[in-house]
Structure formats: C-alpha cells, structure tokens
Amino acid sequence: MTITAFQAIILTALLVAWLCISIGFFVSMIQNIITDHRREKRDQEREARDLEYHQKRMKDYN
C-alpha cells in the first residue's frame, strides 16, 4: 500500500466523519426549531386559557 492510497483512505474517512457530524447537527437544529414552535404555540394557548379563566373568576366574584 502506497502513501498516496493511505492518504486517500484517511481523507475519505475524515470526509465521511465530517459529513455524519454535519448531518447530525442539521437534524438537531431542525428538531429544535420544531420543538420551539410547538412550545410557543402551547404557551400562547395556555395564556389565552388563563386569561379566560381569570375573566370568568372576576365576573363570578362581582
């Protein structure tokens, strides 16, 4: 095995490792975006329910 073949194998292995890591970061980023969007939507719905509940309690109080 020559030095050039060994270098090609090492370069290919490094490129494959870099590609796998990059894909992993990309998938993680997409999942975080989706999770943040869902959390924000849930928070808005909770705030609307809390406001409605508060208004109902104030109406019943008077």
mmCIF file of the N, C-alpha and C atoms, coordinates in Angstrom:
data_MODEL
# 
_entry.id   MODEL 
# 
loop_
_atom_site.group_PDB 
_atom_site.id 
_atom_site.type_symbol 
_atom_site.label_atom_id 
_atom_site.label_alt_id 
_atom_site.label_comp_id 
_atom_site.label_asym_id 
_atom_site.label_entity_id 
_atom_site.label_seq_id 
_atom_site.pdbx_PDB_ins_code 
_atom_site.Cartn_x 
_atom_site.Cartn_y 
_atom_site.Cartn_z 
_atom_site.occupancy 
_atom_site.B_iso_or_equiv 
_atom_site.pdbx_formal_charge 
_atom_site.auth_seq_id 
_atom_site.auth_comp_id 
_atom_site.auth_asym_id 
_atom_site.auth_atom_id 
_atom_site.pdbx_PDB_model_num 
ATOM 1   N N  . MET A 1 1  ? 0.851   -1.169 0.000  1.00 0.00 ? 1  MET A N  1 
ATOM 2   C CA . MET A 1 1  ? 0.000   0.000  0.000  1.00 0.00 ? 1  MET A CA 1 
ATOM 3   C C  . MET A 1 1  ? 0.902   1.240  0.000  1.00 0.00 ? 1  MET A C  1 
ATOM 4   N N  . THR A 1 2  ? 0.631   2.111  -0.890 1.00 0.00 ? 2  THR A N  1 
ATOM 5   C CA . THR A 1 2  ? 1.475   3.290  -1.016 1.00 0.00 ? 2  THR A CA 1 
ATOM 6   C C  . THR A 1 2  ? 0.973   4.408  -0.123 1.00 0.00 ? 2  THR A C  1 
ATOM 7   N N  . ILE A 1 3  ? 1.791   5.401  0.023  1.00 0.00 ? 3  ILE A N  1 
ATOM 8   C CA . ILE A 1 3  ? 1.443   6.560  0.853  1.00 0.00 ? 3  ILE A CA 1 
ATOM 9   C C  . ILE A 1 3  ? 0.223   7.272  0.271  1.00 0.00 ? 3  ILE A C  1 
ATOM 10  N N  . THR A 1 4  ? 0.135   7.392  -1.052 1.00 0.00 ? 4  THR A N  1 
ATOM 11  C CA . THR A 1 4  ? -0.983  8.089  -1.686 1.00 0.00 ? 4  THR A CA 1 
ATOM 12  C C  . THR A 1 4  ? -2.297  7.354  -1.413 1.00 0.00 ? 4  THR A C  1 
ATOM 13  N N  . ALA A 1 5  ? -2.301  6.041  -1.487 1.00 0.00 ? 5  ALA A N  1 
ATOM 14  C CA . ALA A 1 5  ? -3.514  5.266  -1.209 1.00 0.00 ? 5  ALA A CA 1 
ATOM 15  C C  . ALA A 1 5  ? -3.906  5.421  0.257  1.00 0.00 ? 5  ALA A C  1 
ATOM 16  N N  . PHE A 1 6  ? -2.926  5.402  1.143  1.00 0.00 ? 6  PHE A N  1 
ATOM 17  C CA . PHE A 1 6  ? -3.188  5.578  2.569  1.00 0.00 ? 6  PHE A CA 1 
ATOM 18  C C  . PHE A 1 6  ? -3.777  6.967  2.835  1.00 0.00 ? 6  PHE A C  1 
ATOM 19  N N  . GLN A 1 7  ? -3.231  7.983  2.193  1.00 0.00 ? 7  GLN A N  1 
ATOM 20  C CA . GLN A 1 7  ? -3.759  9.340  2.350  1.00 0.00 ? 7  GLN A CA 1 
ATOM 21  C C  . GLN A 1 7  ? -5.190  9.441  1.821  1.00 0.00 ? 7  GLN A C  1 
ATOM 22  N N  . ALA A 1 8  ? -5.461  8.770  0.715  1.00 0.00 ? 8  ALA A N  1 
ATOM 23  C CA . ALA A 1 8  ? -6.820  8.791  0.148  1.00 0.00 ? 8  ALA A CA 1 
ATOM 24  C C  . ALA A 1 8  ? -7.808  8.126  1.099  1.00 0.00 ? 8  ALA A C  1 
ATOM 25  N N  . ILE A 1 9  ? -7.405  7.028  1.721  1.00 0.00 ? 9  ILE A N  1 
ATOM 26  C CA . ILE A 1 9  ? -8.286  6.336  2.666  1.00 0.00 ? 9  ILE A CA 1 
ATOM 27  C C  . ILE A 1 9  ? -8.551  7.215  3.883  1.00 0.00 ? 9  ILE A C  1 
ATOM 28  N N  . ILE A 1 10 ? -7.504  7.831  4.412  1.00 0.00 ? 10 ILE A N  1 
ATOM 29  C CA . ILE A 1 10 ? -7.671  8.704  5.579  1.00 0.00 ? 10 ILE A CA 1 
ATOM 30  C C  . ILE A 1 10 ? -8.548  9.911  5.224  1.00 0.00 ? 10 ILE A C  1 
ATOM 31  N N  . LEU A 1 11 ? -8.313  10.516 4.074  1.00 0.00 ? 11 LEU A N  1 
ATOM 32  C CA . LEU A 1 11 ? -9.109  11.665 3.643  1.00 0.00 ? 11 LEU A CA 1 
ATOM 33  C C  . LEU A 1 11 ? -10.580 11.283 3.484  1.00 0.00 ? 11 LEU A C  1 
ATOM 34  N N  . THR A 1 12 ? -10.827 10.141 2.886  1.00 0.00 ? 12 THR A N  1 
ATOM 35  C CA . THR A 1 12 ? -12.211 9.677  2.710  1.00 0.00 ? 12 THR A CA 1 
ATOM 36  C C  . THR A 1 12 ? -12.873 9.434  4.061  1.00 0.00 ? 12 THR A C  1 
ATOM 37  N N  . ALA A 1 13 ? -12.154 8.810  4.985  1.00 0.00 ? 13 ALA A N  1 
ATOM 38  C CA . ALA A 1 13 ? -12.707 8.552  6.315  1.00 0.00 ? 13 ALA A CA 1 
ATOM 39  C C  . ALA A 1 13 ? -13.022 9.856  7.034  1.00 0.00 ? 13 ALA A C  1 
ATOM 40  N N  . LEU A 1 14 ? -12.135 10.824 6.931  1.00 0.00 ? 14 LEU A N  1 
ATOM 41  C CA . LEU A 1 14 ? -12.382 12.119 7.576  1.00 0.00 ? 14 LEU A CA 1 
ATOM 42  C C  . LEU A 1 14 ? -13.575 12.843 6.953  1.00 0.00 ? 14 LEU A C  1 
ATOM 43  N N  . LEU A 1 15 ? -13.680 12.780 5.651  1.00 0.00 ? 15 LEU A N  1 
ATOM 44  C CA . LEU A 1 15 ? -14.823 13.419 4.989  1.00 0.00 ? 15 LEU A CA 1 
ATOM 45  C C  . LEU A 1 15 ? -16.139 12.765 5.378  1.00 0.00 ? 15 LEU A C  1 
ATOM 46  N N  . VAL A 1 16 ? -16.152 11.444 5.477  1.00 0.00 ? 16 VAL A N  1 
ATOM 47  C CA . VAL A 1 16 ? -17.365 10.722 5.886  1.00 0.00 ? 16 VAL A CA 1 
ATOM 48  C C  . VAL A 1 16 ? -17.719 11.090 7.320  1.00 0.00 ? 16 VAL A C  1 
ATOM 49  N N  . ALA A 1 17 ? -16.727 11.146 8.214  1.00 0.00 ? 17 ALA A N  1 
ATOM 50  C CA . ALA A 1 17 ? -16.981 11.520 9.607  1.00 0.00 ? 17 ALA A CA 1 
ATOM 51  C C  . ALA A 1 17 ? -17.529 12.946 9.680  1.00 0.00 ? 17 ALA A C  1 
ATOM 52  N N  . TRP A 1 18 ? -16.916 13.875 8.941  1.00 0.00 ? 18 TRP A N  1 
ATOM 53  C CA . TRP A 1 18 ? -17.385 15.262 8.934  1.00 0.00 ? 18 TRP A CA 1 
ATOM 54  C C  . TRP A 1 18 ? -18.812 15.351 8.408  1.00 0.00 ? 18 TRP A C  1 
ATOM 55  N N  . LEU A 1 19 ? -19.120 14.579 7.366  1.00 0.00 ? 19 LEU A N  1 
ATOM 56  C CA . LEU A 1 19 ? -20.464 14.578 6.797  1.00 0.00 ? 19 LEU A CA 1 
ATOM 57  C C  . LEU A 1 19 ? -21.477 14.061 7.807  1.00 0.00 ? 19 LEU A C  1 
ATOM 58  N N  . CYS A 1 20 ? -21.152 12.992 8.509  1.00 0.00 ? 20 CYS A N  1 
ATOM 59  C CA . CYS A 1 20 ? -22.068 12.435 9.512  1.00 0.00 ? 20 CYS A CA 1 
ATOM 60  C C  . CYS A 1 20 ? -22.319 13.443 10.639 1.00 0.00 ? 20 CYS A C  1 
ATOM 61  N N  . ILE A 1 21 ? -21.268 14.088 11.093 1.00 0.00 ? 21 ILE A N  1 
ATOM 62  C CA . ILE A 1 21 ? -21.421 15.086 12.160 1.00 0.00 ? 21 ILE A CA 1 
ATOM 63  C C  . ILE A 1 21 ? -22.260 16.265 11.671 1.00 0.00 ? 21 ILE A C  1 
ATOM 64  N N  . SER A 1 22 ? -22.027 16.711 10.456 1.00 0.00 ? 22 SER A N  1 
ATOM 65  C CA . SER A 1 22 ? -22.795 17.829 9.903  1.00 0.00 ? 22 SER A CA 1 
ATOM 66  C C  . SER A 1 22 ? -24.274 17.478 9.770  1.00 0.00 ? 22 SER A C  1 
ATOM 67  N N  . ILE A 1 23 ? -24.559 16.283 9.301  1.00 0.00 ? 23 ILE A N  1 
ATOM 68  C CA . ILE A 1 23 ? -25.953 15.847 9.183  1.00 0.00 ? 23 ILE A CA 1 
ATOM 69  C C  . ILE A 1 23 ? -26.607 15.773 10.559 1.00 0.00 ? 23 ILE A C  1 
ATOM 70  N N  . GLY A 1 24 ? -25.861 15.289 11.545 1.00 0.00 ? 24 GLY A N  1 
ATOM 71  C CA . GLY A 1 24 ? -26.386 15.223 12.910 1.00 0.00 ? 24 GLY A CA 1 
ATOM 72  C C  . GLY A 1 24 ? -26.727 16.602 13.453 1.00 0.00 ? 24 GLY A C  1 
ATOM 73  N N  . PHE A 1 25 ? -25.847 17.585 13.247 1.00 0.00 ? 25 PHE A N  1 
ATOM 74  C CA . PHE A 1 25 ? -26.124 18.947 13.693 1.00 0.00 ? 25 PHE A CA 1 
ATOM 75  C C  . PHE A 1 25 ? -27.327 19.527 12.955 1.00 0.00 ? 25 PHE A C  1 
ATOM 76  N N  . PHE A 1 26 ? -27.440 19.256 11.678 1.00 0.00 ? 26 PHE A N  1 
ATOM 77  C CA . PHE A 1 26 ? -28.557 19.774 10.888 1.00 0.00 ? 26 PHE A CA 1 
ATOM 78  C C  . PHE A 1 26 ? -29.884 19.198 11.387 1.00 0.00 ? 26 PHE A C  1 
ATOM 79  N N  . VAL A 1 27 ? -29.928 17.899 11.621 1.00 0.00 ? 27 VAL A N  1 
ATOM 80  C CA . VAL A 1 27 ? -31.149 17.256 12.125 1.00 0.00 ? 27 VAL A CA 1 
ATOM 81  C C  . VAL A 1 27 ? -31.500 17.816 13.501 1.00 0.00 ? 27 VAL A C  1 
ATOM 82  N N  . SER A 1 28 ? -30.506 17.985 14.346 1.00 0.00 ? 28 SER A N  1 
ATOM 83  C CA . SER A 1 28 ? -30.734 18.538 15.682 1.00 0.00 ? 28 SER A CA 1 
ATOM 84  C C  . SER A 1 28 ? -31.299 19.953 15.598 1.00 0.00 ? 28 SER A C  1 
ATOM 85  N N  . MET A 1 29 ? -30.782 20.753 14.696 1.00 0.00 ? 29 MET A N  1 
ATOM 86  C CA . MET A 1 29 ? -31.252 22.119 14.521 1.00 0.00 ? 29 MET A CA 1 
ATOM 87  C C  . MET A 1 29 ? -32.719 22.135 14.075 1.00 0.00 ? 29 MET A C  1 
ATOM 88  N N  . ILE A 1 30 ? -33.059 21.267 13.130 1.00 0.00 ? 30 ILE A N  1 
ATOM 89  C CA . ILE A 1 30 ? -34.449 21.181 12.655 1.00 0.00 ? 30 ILE A CA 1 
ATOM 90  C C  . ILE A 1 30 ? -35.380 20.770 13.796 1.00 0.00 ? 30 ILE A C  1 
ATOM 91  N N  . GLN A 1 31 ? -34.969 19.772 14.587 1.00 0.00 ? 31 GLN A N  1 
ATOM 92  C CA . GLN A 1 31 ? -35.790 19.328 15.710 1.00 0.00 ? 31 GLN A CA 1 
ATOM 93  C C  . GLN A 1 31 ? -35.984 20.445 16.726 1.00 0.00 ? 31 GLN A C  1 
ATOM 94  N N  . ASN A 1 32 ? -34.937 21.208 16.997 1.00 0.00 ? 32 ASN A N  1 
ATOM 95  C CA . ASN A 1 32 ? -35.056 22.323 17.945 1.00 0.00 ? 32 ASN A CA 1 
ATOM 96  C C  . ASN A 1 32 ? -36.012 23.387 17.436 1.00 0.00 ? 32 ASN A C  1 
ATOM 97  N N  . ILE A 1 33 ? -35.978 23.669 16.157 1.00 0.00 ? 33 ILE A N  1 
ATOM 98  C CA . ILE A 1 33 ? -36.891 24.662 15.578 1.00 0.00 ? 33 ILE A CA 1 
ATOM 99  C C  . ILE A 1 33 ? -38.336 24.193 15.725 1.00 0.00 ? 33 ILE A C  1 
ATOM 100 N N  . ILE A 1 34 ? -38.585 22.923 15.427 1.00 0.00 ? 34 ILE A N  1 
ATOM 101 C CA . ILE A 1 34 ? -39.942 22.376 15.535 1.00 0.00 ? 34 ILE A CA 1 
ATOM 102 C C  . ILE A 1 34 ? -40.411 22.397 16.986 1.00 0.00 ? 34 ILE A C  1 
ATOM 103 N N  . THR A 1 35 ? -39.539 21.985 17.910 1.00 0.00 ? 35 THR A N  1 
ATOM 104 C CA . THR A 1 35 ? -39.892 21.959 19.331 1.00 0.00 ? 35 THR A CA 1 
ATOM 105 C C  . THR A 1 35 ? -40.186 23.366 19.849 1.00 0.00 ? 35 THR A C  1 
ATOM 106 N N  . ASP A 1 36 ? -39.367 24.335 19.462 1.00 0.00 ? 36 ASP A N  1 
ATOM 107 C CA . ASP A 1 36 ? -39.596 25.716 19.890 1.00 0.00 ? 36 ASP A CA 1 
ATOM 108 C C  . ASP A 1 36 ? -40.924 26.250 19.364 1.00 0.00 ? 36 ASP A C  1 
ATOM 109 N N  . HIS A 1 37 ? -41.242 25.905 18.120 1.00 0.00 ? 37 HIS A N  1 
ATOM 110 C CA . HIS A 1 37 ? -42.511 26.362 17.534 1.00 0.00 ? 37 HIS A CA 1 
ATOM 111 C C  . HIS A 1 37 ? -43.694 25.768 18.307 1.00 0.00 ? 37 HIS A C  1 
ATOM 112 N N  . ARG A 1 38 ? -43.621 24.478 18.609 1.00 0.00 ? 38 ARG A N  1 
ATOM 113 C CA . ARG A 1 38 ? -44.710 23.832 19.355 1.00 0.00 ? 38 ARG A CA 1 
ATOM 114 C C  . ARG A 1 38 ? -44.833 24.409 20.756 1.00 0.00 ? 38 ARG A C  1 
ATOM 115 N N  . ARG A 1 39 ? -43.710 24.653 21.420 1.00 0.00 ? 39 ARG A N  1 
ATOM 116 C CA . ARG A 1 39 ? -43.731 25.211 22.773 1.00 0.00 ? 39 ARG A CA 1 
ATOM 117 C C  . ARG A 1 39 ? -44.340 26.611 22.763 1.00 0.00 ? 39 ARG A C  1 
ATOM 118 N N  . GLU A 1 40 ? -43.979 27.403 21.775 1.00 0.00 ? 40 GLU A N  1 
ATOM 119 C CA . GLU A 1 40 ? -44.523 28.752 21.686 1.00 0.00 ? 40 GLU A CA 1 
ATOM 120 C C  . GLU A 1 40 ? -46.033 28.707 21.471 1.00 0.00 ? 40 GLU A C  1 
ATOM 121 N N  . LYS A 1 41 ? -46.487 27.794 20.638 1.00 0.00 ? 41 LYS A N  1 
ATOM 122 C CA . LYS A 1 41 ? -47.924 27.653 20.384 1.00 0.00 ? 41 LYS A CA 1 
ATOM 123 C C  . LYS A 1 41 ? -48.656 27.222 21.662 1.00 0.00 ? 41 LYS A C  1 
ATOM 124 N N  . ARG A 1 42 ? -48.085 26.260 22.397 1.00 0.00 ? 42 ARG A N  1 
ATOM 125 C CA . ARG A 1 42 ? -48.695 25.814 23.659 1.00 0.00 ? 42 ARG A CA 1 
ATOM 126 C C  . ARG A 1 42 ? -48.747 26.952 24.673 1.00 0.00 ? 42 ARG A C  1 
ATOM 127 N N  . ASP A 1 43 ? -47.680 27.738 24.747 1.00 0.00 ? 43 ASP A N  1 
ATOM 128 C CA . ASP A 1 43 ? -47.648 28.859 25.691 1.00 0.00 ? 43 ASP A CA 1 
ATOM 129 C C  . ASP A 1 43 ? -48.726 29.884 25.362 1.00 0.00 ? 43 ASP A C  1 
ATOM 130 N N  . GLN A 1 44 ? -48.910 30.172 24.097 1.00 0.00 ? 44 GLN A N  1 
ATOM 131 C CA . GLN A 1 44 ? -49.949 31.130 23.704 1.00 0.00 ? 44 GLN A CA 1 
ATOM 132 C C  . GLN A 1 44 ? -51.332 30.602 24.057 1.00 0.00 ? 44 GLN A C  1 
ATOM 133 N N  . GLU A 1 45 ? -51.571 29.311 23.818 1.00 0.00 ? 45 GLU A N  1 
ATOM 134 C CA . GLU A 1 45 ? -52.866 28.724 24.157 1.00 0.00 ? 45 GLU A CA 1 
ATOM 135 C C  . GLU A 1 45 ? -53.088 28.739 25.669 1.00 0.00 ? 45 GLU A C  1 
ATOM 136 N N  . ARG A 1 46 ? -52.038 28.454 26.445 1.00 0.00 ? 46 ARG A N  1 
ATOM 137 C CA . ARG A 1 46 ? -52.152 28.467 27.905 1.00 0.00 ? 46 ARG A CA 1 
ATOM 138 C C  . ARG A 1 46 ? -52.459 29.870 28.403 1.00 0.00 ? 46 ARG A C  1 
ATOM 139 N N  . GLU A 1 47 ? -51.798 30.876 27.843 1.00 0.00 ? 47 GLU A N  1 
ATOM 140 C CA . GLU A 1 47 ? -52.057 32.252 28.252 1.00 0.00 ? 47 GLU A CA 1 
ATOM 141 C C  . GLU A 1 47 ? -53.490 32.655 27.943 1.00 0.00 ? 47 GLU A C  1 
ATOM 142 N N  . ALA A 1 48 ? -54.009 32.226 26.809 1.00 0.00 ? 48 ALA A N  1 
ATOM 143 C CA . ALA A 1 48 ? -55.399 32.539 26.454 1.00 0.00 ? 48 ALA A CA 1 
ATOM 144 C C  . ALA A 1 48 ? -56.355 31.866 27.437 1.00 0.00 ? 48 ALA A C  1 
ATOM 145 N N  . ARG A 1 49 ? -56.092 30.600 27.795 1.00 0.00 ? 49 ARG A N  1 
ATOM 146 C CA . ARG A 1 49 ? -56.946 29.904 28.768 1.00 0.00 ? 49 ARG A CA 1 
ATOM 147 C C  . ARG A 1 49 ? -56.880 30.574 30.129 1.00 0.00 ? 49 ARG A C  1 
ATOM 148 N N  . ASP A 1 50 ? -55.663 30.964 30.543 1.00 0.00 ? 50 ASP A N  1 
ATOM 149 C CA . ASP A 1 50 ? -55.504 31.618 31.842 1.00 0.00 ? 50 ASP A CA 1 
ATOM 150 C C  . ASP A 1 50 ? -56.257 32.940 31.888 1.00 0.00 ? 50 ASP A C  1 
ATOM 151 N N  . LEU A 1 51 ? -56.189 33.701 30.812 1.00 0.00 ? 51 LEU A N  1 
ATOM 152 C CA . LEU A 1 51 ? -56.901 34.976 30.759 1.00 0.00 ? 51 LEU A CA 1 
ATOM 153 C C  . LEU A 1 51 ? -58.410 34.755 30.806 1.00 0.00 ? 51 LEU A C  1 
ATOM 154 N N  . GLU A 1 52 ? -58.882 33.766 30.070 1.00 0.00 ? 52 GLU A N  1 
ATOM 155 C CA . GLU A 1 52 ? -60.313 33.461 30.079 1.00 0.00 ? 52 GLU A CA 1 
ATOM 156 C C  . GLU A 1 52 ? -60.761 33.025 31.473 1.00 0.00 ? 52 GLU A C  1 
ATOM 157 N N  . TYR A 1 53 ? -59.978 32.182 32.107 1.00 0.00 ? 53 TYR A N  1 
ATOM 158 C CA . TYR A 1 53 ? -60.301 31.725 33.461 1.00 0.00 ? 53 TYR A CA 1 
ATOM 159 C C  . TYR A 1 53 ? -60.315 32.894 34.442 1.00 0.00 ? 53 TYR A C  1 
ATOM 160 N N  . HIS A 1 54 ? -59.334 33.782 34.318 1.00 0.00 ? 54 HIS A N  1 
ATOM 161 C CA . HIS A 1 54 ? -59.264 34.947 35.198 1.00 0.00 ? 54 HIS A CA 1 
ATOM 162 C C  . HIS A 1 54 ? -60.490 35.846 35.004 1.00 0.00 ? 54 HIS A C  1 
ATOM 163 N N  . GLN A 1 55 ? -60.858 36.087 33.765 1.00 0.00 ? 55 GLN A N  1 
ATOM 164 C CA . GLN A 1 55 ? -62.016 36.936 33.488 1.00 0.00 ? 55 GLN A CA 1 
ATOM 165 C C  . GLN A 1 55 ? -63.296 36.299 34.034 1.00 0.00 ? 55 GLN A C  1 
ATOM 166 N N  . LYS A 1 56 ? -63.428 35.009 33.914 1.00 0.00 ? 56 LYS A N  1 
ATOM 167 C CA . LYS A 1 56 ? -64.602 34.308 34.434 1.00 0.00 ? 56 LYS A CA 1 
ATOM 168 C C  . LYS A 1 56 ? -64.650 34.419 35.955 1.00 0.00 ? 56 LYS A C  1 
ATOM 169 N N  . ARG A 1 57 ? -63.509 34.258 36.611 1.00 0.00 ? 57 ARG A N  1 
ATOM 170 C CA . ARG A 1 57 ? -63.476 34.363 38.069 1.00 0.00 ? 57 ARG A CA 1 
ATOM 171 C C  . ARG A 1 57 ? -63.813 35.780 38.521 1.00 0.00 ? 57 ARG A C  1 
ATOM 172 N N  . MET A 1 58 ? -63.309 36.783 37.797 1.00 0.00 ? 58 MET A N  1 
ATOM 173 C CA . MET A 1 58 ? -63.618 38.162 38.174 1.00 0.00 ? 58 MET A CA 1 
ATOM 174 C C  . MET A 1 58 ? -65.094 38.456 37.962 1.00 0.00 ? 58 MET A C  1 
ATOM 175 N N  . LYS A 1 59 ? -65.685 37.883 36.925 1.00 0.00 ? 59 LYS A N  1 
ATOM 176 C CA . LYS A 1 59 ? -67.117 38.082 36.673 1.00 0.00 ? 59 LYS A CA 1 
ATOM 177 C C  . LYS A 1 59 ? -67.945 37.411 37.780 1.00 0.00 ? 59 LYS A C  1 
ATOM 178 N N  . ASP A 1 60 ? -67.552 36.197 38.162 1.00 0.00 ? 60 ASP A N  1 
ATOM 179 C CA . ASP A 1 60 ? -68.261 35.477 39.201 1.00 0.00 ? 60 ASP A CA 1 
ATOM 180 C C  . ASP A 1 60 ? -68.067 36.138 40.562 1.00 0.00 ? 60 ASP A C  1 
ATOM 181 N N  . TYR A 1 61 ? -66.945 36.780 40.761 1.00 0.00 ? 61 TYR A N  1 
ATOM 182 C CA . TYR A 1 61 ? -66.632 37.434 42.024 1.00 0.00 ? 61 TYR A CA 1 
ATOM 183 C C  . TYR A 1 61 ? -67.535 38.625 42.273 1.00 0.00 ? 61 TYR A C  1 
ATOM 184 N N  . ASN A 1 62 ? -67.849 39.339 41.189 1.00 0.00 ? 62 ASN A N  1 
ATOM 185 C CA . ASN A 1 62 ? -68.672 40.544 41.330 1.00 0.00 ? 62 ASN A CA 1 
ATOM 186 C C  . ASN A 1 62 ? -70.094 40.185 41.416 1.00 0.00 ? 62 ASN A C  1 
# 
